[in-house]
Amino acid sequence: MGELTSHRELLSLDGRNAVITGGARGIGRAIAERFCEAGANCLLADVDAAAAAATAAALGDSYPGAEVRSVALDVTDADQVEAAAEAAVAGLGGIDVWVNNAGIYPPESLLETAAEEYRRILEINLLGTNLGVQSAARRMIAAGGGVIINMASTAAHFGSGAYSASKWGVRGITSGMARELGPHGVRVVAIGPTITETPGMAATRAEYDDAVEQLIAGIPMGRSAQPDDIARAALFLAGDGAALISGVTLLVDGGQMSR
């Protein structure tokens, strides 16, 4: 039996380079902070360029050993996704981890969602994830491997609206691309958060707080998630502790989907 790898090494991202879409705030920012703490260099890609730059500056001050940069990114634009990937290669030296975190959570039901809104949800949550996987995978294959983390949801296991459909699709992308990319040394995994207390969720609560609380009441552990709950899962999946984990969606849901 070989020498046991220490738990610190299994969680370390020293010298690795990560791209986090939707990295300016909420779950994306929490993931970036955990990655920086673990030694990674990070590129925060966000449609809100000013917020991404501010977050990158703050994390750079907090973790002076990490290189933290930002770039404007609309994840539905294939050219912009490619440009973000190139920025990571040029600015950080490569891409070891890519997190497809950018997404929207409109609360409308299936019957209330207009066709244009349905299309917008699928373009951001599903097409955006697929474009990210493609851009990351091209570079990871050339480099000999890497990790792609997609953001699914517990809504990918129930519900009938556009958001649920988009997250079902993310699960499908994760499973299919894991099979395609595994021979190239690329792991593809997803995280399925329950309700998470982000700025976006705060806006949803302002209008639908009773419905949100009803969903939280169905979580066996009795609480919603904080962004760092999701970031901790991302840190594990990005590191060597998850070296043989691919094609799965890790639920971070307090037992919500247990049967």
N, C-alpha and C positions, 0 to 999 in steps of 0.2 A: 504494500500500500504506500502511495506517495505521500509526500509531506502535506499536511493539512493547510489549506489556504486560510488565512485569518479572516475573521468577519469584517475587519476594517478594510482589507483588500477587496472583499466581495462587494462592499458598498462604495468603494472609492471610484471616482470618475477622474482621477488625476490625469491631466494631459489630454483629456478627451474634449471634443468639440460638439456642441449641441445647438440645434435650431429649435426654437419654440414659437409656433405661430399663436397669435392671440396672446402674446407674452407681456403685454403692457400692464395687465391687472388681473385680479381674480385668480383662477386656477393656474393660468399661464405664468403669472408672476410668482406664485408660490412654488411652482415647479422649477422655474429659473433660479429662485433663491436656494432651494435644496441642491440643485445641480452645482451652483457656484460654491456652496458650502462644502460639497464633496470633491471640489477641485476642478470642475469643468470650466471651459470657456463657453460663453453663450452668445448667440445672436437672437435678439428678441424681434420678431417680425409681427407687425400689427398694422391694421388699417388706420389706426390713430398714431401717426408718426411721432407727434409731439409727446404723447403719453409713453410710447415705447422708448423714446430717447431719455425721458425723465427717469423711467424705471431702470434703464441700463446704467445711467449715471449713479443712481442711488445704490444699485447692487455693486457697481464697481468701487464705490467708496467703502461699502461694508465688507467687501471681499477683495482686497487689493491684489491678491495673488491670481485673480481670475481676469481674463480679458472679456469684457461685456460690451457688446455692440448692439445697434438697433438698425432696422430697415423698415421702410413703409411697405406694406404688403396687403393687397386684395387677393385673398386665396382663390377667388373664382377666375383670376386672370392668369392663364398658363405662362405668359411671358414674365409676369411679375414673380411667379413662384420660381421659375428658372433663374431669374435675376437674384432672388434671395439666396438660392442655393449657391450661385456663383460668388455672391458676396461672402458667404460663409467660408467657401474654399479659399478665396483671396484674402479675407481678413483674419480668419482663424487658422487656416491651414488644412481644412478638411471638414468632413461631417461624419461623426461617429454615432450620433443620436439625433433623430428628427422627431419632434413631437407635434402631431397634428391636433392642436388644441382649439384653434379658432372655430367658433360656431355661434349660433343664435338659438334662443329658446323662447319662441313666441307661444303664448299660452292658448291661442285660439283652438277650438275644437275642429274636427274634420269638417263638419257642416258649415262652420263659420269662416273657413279659410278660402279666400279668393284664389283663383288660378295663378295670378301673378305672385301672390305671397307664397303659395305652395312651391312654385318654381324657385323663388328666392331662397327658401329654406333648404331645398335640395341642392341648389348650387353652392351655398356656403358650407353646409354641413357635410354633404356627400361628395359633390364634385371637388370641393376644396381639399377634402381628405385624399381623394384619389390623385389629384395633381401633386400634392405633397409627397405621397408615396412614390409616385413616378420619378419626381426630381431627386428625391433622396436616394432611391434605389439605384438610379443610373450611376451616381457617384460612389455609393457604397460598394456596388459590384466591382467597379474599377479599383477600389481601394482594398478589396478583399473581405468586406463585411461591415456590419453595423446593426443598429437597432432602430426600428420605427415604432413609435407608440401613437396609437390613434385614440381619440376620445369618443367612446360610445356613451351609453347611459343605461340606467335601469329601464328607461322608457323603450329600449330596444327589446324588452321582454314582454311588454304589455302596451296597450294603447292603440289608437287608430289614426291619429292625426299625422300631419306632415313631419313634425319633429320625430315622432316614433318611427315613421318610415325611413327618415334620413339616418337614424341611429341603427335601425336594422341593417341598412346598407353598409354602415361602417363596420358592423360585425362581419358582414359578408366579405368586404374588402380585406379585412384582417385575416380571416381564415384562408381565403383564396390566395392572397399574396404571400402568406407564410409558406404555402406549398410551393409557389413559383420561385420565391427568393431564397428559401432555405438552402438549396444546393450551392448558393453563392455566398453563404456565410452571413446572410442577413436575417435577423429575427424580426417578425412583425407581430405585435401584441396590441391589445386594447385595454382600456380601463373603463369600467361602467359605474360612474358615480351615482349615488342617490342625490336627492335635493342638496345642493351645496350653497352655502351662504356667501355668494359673490355679489358684487354691485349689480349685476344683471338680475339676480334673484331678488334683491332688495326692490328693484323696480316692479317685478312681478308681484311681490308681496303687497305692494302699495295698492294693487287692484284686486288681487285674488288671495288675500291672506288666509281666509277661511279654508279655501281649497288646499292651499299649501300645508296648513296645519293638519288637515285631515290625512294627507299623505304621510306627514311626519308621524302621526299617531299610529300608522301601520308599520313603522320601523321597530323591530323587536328591541334594539338597543336604546330606543327612546329619544333619539336626537337626529338632527340633520348633520350633514358633513360640513367641515370647515375646509377651505382650500388646501391647507397643509395635510389633511387626511389623504387627499388625492395626490399631492406632491410626494408623500412618503411612498405610495404605491409606485409612482413613476420612477422614483430613485431606485427602488428595488428592481423594477423591470429593466431599467437601463444598465444596471451593473452586472458583474460576473456571477452574482448569486442566482441570477435567472438565466444562466448560460444555456440551458436546454428547454427553456420555456418559449414557445412560439405558437401563433395561431389561435390563442385563447383570449377571452375577455375576462379580466380580473374584476369582479364586482367589489366595489367599495361602498357598501350599502347598509351596514349595520344589521344584516340578516333580512332585509326587506324582501329579497327574492327567494328566500328559503322556502322549501316545500316539505 
